[in-house]
């Protein structure tokens, strides 16, 4: 775990050295009033605590689980550090990567991975803020991870193809993240508009950038999942994402092997 945190640290330093001026990535520092910023901190604490316990439990069952969480944290860090400014919303659009992360390591562990990524971005890249760390963890780590994970699990439960499920997990987790971000901003920002009108205005401001980004994130999640499913299905079996029968019948498709 320590080795991967060191890798994350030096990756952050490298990106900081080559980064362009900040674009108020995520919900930026100071936008939310203190009561709302504190509220989101209290909301995310139980999820982070549960995530740490899940990681400890996973490391006892799978030897490579902690290194995998470290790699996923690095991936979320890099994927979510690609800002597209949305000035009218006071933040940025960007892919999140939490849908695919939740499929691989589970939603609670993804909350921890996202927390680490957001903290490093806030400290070294001025992306997001310390006071808004809880709000950003809620929208990207909790809403993004759990919505993507739920979509994937529903598909699996219905015995539908898993690669399209990975696509929808990436797509929905991305769009859900920005719906939650709009909600947080509408609740916290002072405005003459009533809450619902402000929420709609912020959500509409995200659409031109986030609509295509969500679709691209869906394709990226599906592509990565299909690649691992074809080349290293044993990893997905060890993580209990696909059953062992898949490896026993490598010549067959997933559906033929399992169903």
C-alpha positions in Angstrom: 0.0 0.0 0.0 2.8 2.4 1.0 4.6 1.7 -2.3 1.5 2.7 -4.3 1.0 5.9 -2.2 4.6 6.8 -3.0 3.8 6.3 -6.7 0.7 8.5 -6.4 2.7 11.2 -4.6 5.4 11.4 -7.3 2.7 11.2 -10.1 1.1 14.2 -8.5 4.4 16.1 -8.3 5.0 15.3 -12.0 1.5 16.5 -13.0 1.9 19.6 -10.9 5.1 20.5 -12.7 3.5 20.3 -16.1 0.0 21.4 -15.3 -1.7 24.5 -16.8 -3.5 27.0 -14.6 -6.3 25.5 -12.4 -9.9 25.6 -13.7 -11.7 25.1 -10.4 -11.7 21.3 -10.8 -14.4 19.5 -9.0 -16.2 21.7 -6.5 -13.6 24.3 -5.8 -12.4 25.8 -2.5 -14.7 28.2 -0.8 -17.8 27.8 -3.0 -19.8 26.0 -0.4 -20.7 27.7 2.9 -19.2 26.1 6.0 -22.4 24.4 7.2 -22.9 22.6 3.9 -19.2 21.8 3.6 -19.3 20.3 7.1 -22.5 18.4 6.3 -20.9 16.6 3.4 -17.9 15.6 5.5 -20.2 14.0 8.1 -22.1 12.2 5.3 -18.9 10.6 3.8 -17.2 9.5 7.0 -19.2 6.2 7.4 -18.5 5.3 3.8 -14.8 5.8 4.2 -14.7 3.8 7.4 -16.6 1.0 5.8 -14.3 1.2 2.7 -11.2 0.8 4.9 -12.7 -2.3 6.6 -13.6 -3.7 3.1 -10.1 -3.3 2.0 -8.7 -5.0 5.1 -11.2 -7.9 4.5 -10.3 -8.1 0.8 -6.6 -8.2 1.5 -7.1 -11.3 3.7 -9.0 -13.0 1.0 -7.0 -11.9 -2.0 -3.2 -11.3 -1.7 -3.1 -8.7 -4.5 -6.2 -6.8 -3.4 -4.3 -3.9 -1.7 -2.0 -3.3 -4.7 -5.1 -3.4 -6.9 -6.7 -0.7 -4.8 -3.5 1.3 -5.2 -3.6 0.9 -9.0 -7.3 1.8 -9.1 -6.6 4.9 -7.0 -3.9 6.0 -9.4 -6.2 5.3 -12.4 -9.0 7.4 -10.8 -6.5 10.2 -10.1 -5.3 10.3 -13.7 -8.7 9.9 -15.3 -10.4 12.6 -13.2 -7.6 15.1 -13.7 -8.7 16.0 -17.2 -10.7 19.2 -16.7 -13.0 20.9 -19.2 -14.1 24.3 -17.7 -17.8 25.0 -17.0 -17.6 28.6 -15.9 -21.3 29.1 -15.3 -21.3 26.2 -12.8 -18.2 27.3 -11.0 -16.5 23.9 -11.6 -15.3 21.6 -14.4 -16.5 18.6 -16.4 -14.2 15.6 -16.4 -14.4 11.8 -16.6 -14.5 10.1 -13.2 -13.5 6.5 -13.6 -15.5 5.4 -10.5 -17.9 3.2 -12.3 -15.2 0.8 -13.6 -13.4 1.1 -10.3 -16.5 0.0 -8.4 -16.9 -3.0 -10.7 -13.3 -4.1 -9.9 -12.8 -3.4 -6.2 -16.4 -2.7 -5.0 -18.1 0.6 -4.2 -16.9 1.1 -0.6 -13.2 0.5 -1.5 -13.8 2.9 -4.5 -14.8 5.6 -2.0 -11.4 5.2 -0.3 -9.6 5.2 -3.6 -11.5 8.3 -4.7 -10.8 10.1 -1.4 -7.1 9.6 -1.8 -7.2 10.8 -5.4 -9.2 13.9 -4.6 -7.0 14.8 -1.6 -3.8 14.7 -3.7 -5.5 16.7 -6.5 -6.6 19.3 -4.0 -3.2 19.6 -2.3 -1.0 19.6 -5.4 -3.1 20.6 -8.4 -5.6 23.0 -6.9 -8.3 20.8 -8.3 -11.2 20.9 -5.8 -10.5 22.0 -2.2 -9.9 20.9 1.3 -13.2 22.4 2.6 -15.1 20.8 -0.3 -13.3 17.5 -0.1 -16.3 15.8 1.6 -18.7 17.2 -1.1 -16.5 16.0 -3.9 -16.1 12.5 -2.3 -19.9 12.3 -2.0 -20.6 13.1 -5.7 -17.7 11.3 -7.3 -16.8 8.6 -4.8 -20.2 7.6 -3.4 -22.8 8.5 -6.0 -20.5 7.6 -8.9 -19.4 4.3 -7.5 -22.7 3.0 -6.1 -24.7 4.0 -9.2 -22.2 2.3 -11.6 -21.9 -0.8 -9.3 -25.7 -1.1 -9.1 -26.2 -1.0 -12.9 -23.5 -3.6 -13.4 -25.0 -5.9 -10.7 -28.5 -5.6 -12.0 -27.2 -6.7 -15.5 -25.4 -9.6 -14.0 -28.4 -10.6 -11.9 -30.5 -10.6 -15.1 -27.8 -12.7 -16.8 -27.3 -10.1 -19.5 -23.9 -9.6 -21.3 -21.4 -8.0 -19.0 -19.5 -5.8 -21.4 -22.6 -3.7 -22.2 -23.2 -3.7 -18.5 -19.7 -2.2 -18.0 -20.6 0.4 -20.6 -23.7 1.5 -18.8 -21.9 1.4 -15.5 -19.4 3.9 -16.8 -22.0 6.0 -18.4 -24.5 6.2 -15.5 -21.8 6.7 -12.9 -20.5 9.7 -14.8 -23.9 11.3 -15.3 -25.0 10.5 -11.8 -21.8 12.2 -10.4 -22.7 15.5 -12.1 -26.4 15.3 -11.1 -25.1 15.0 -7.5 -22.7 17.8 -8.0 -25.5 20.0 -9.3 -27.6 19.1 -6.3 -24.7 20.0 -3.9 -24.1 23.3 -5.6 -27.8 24.2 -5.7 -28.1 23.5 -2.0 -25.0 25.5 -1.0 -24.9 28.5 -3.4 -26.7 31.6 -2.4 -29.0 32.8 -5.2 -32.2 34.7 -5.9 -33.4 31.6 -7.7 -35.3 29.0 -5.8 -33.6 25.6 -5.3 -35.2 23.7 -8.2 -34.6 26.4 -10.7 -30.9 26.7 -9.6 -30.5 22.9 -9.7 -31.8 22.8 -13.3 -29.7 25.7 -14.4 -26.5 24.1 -13.1 -27.4 20.7 -14.5 -28.1 22.2 -17.9 -24.7 24.0 -17.8 -23.0 20.6 -17.5 -24.8 19.0 -20.4 -22.7 20.3 -23.4 -19.5 18.8 -21.9 -20.7 16.0 -19.7 -23.1 14.4 -22.2 -20.3 13.3 -24.6 -17.8 12.7 -21.8 -20.2 10.2 -20.1 -20.6 8.3 -23.4 -16.8 8.2 -23.8 -16.4 7.0 -20.3 -18.9 4.2 -21.0 -16.9 3.1 -24.0 -13.7 3.2 -22.0 -15.1 1.1 -19.2 -16.5 -1.4 -21.6 -13.3 -1.6 -23.5 -11.2 -2.1 -20.4 -13.5 -4.7 -19.0 -13.6 -6.6 -22.3 -9.8 -6.5 -22.5 -9.4 -8.0 -19.0 -12.2 -10.5 -19.7 -10.4 -11.8 -22.8 -6.8 -11.6 -21.6 -6.9 -12.1 -17.9 -10.3 -13.6 -16.9 -8.5 -15.2 -13.8 -8.3 -11.7 -12.3 -12.1 -11.2 -12.6 -12.6 -14.7 -11.2 -10.4 -14.0 -8.2 -12.3 -10.8 -7.6 -15.6 -12.8 -7.9 -16.8 -10.7 -10.7 -17.2 -13.7 -13.0 -17.6 -17.3 -11.9 -14.9 -20.0 -12.2 -16.7 -21.8 -14.9 -15.6 -19.1 -17.3 -12.0 -20.2 -17.0 -12.9 -23.9 -17.2 -14.5 -23.3 -20.6 -12.1 -20.8 -22.2 -13.1 -21.7 -25.7 -16.7 -20.6 -25.1 -18.1 -17.1 -24.8 -19.0 -15.9 -21.3 -22.7 -16.6 -21.8 -22.1 -20.0 -23.3 -19.7 -21.0 -20.4 -21.9 -19.7 -17.6 -25.4 -19.9 -18.7 
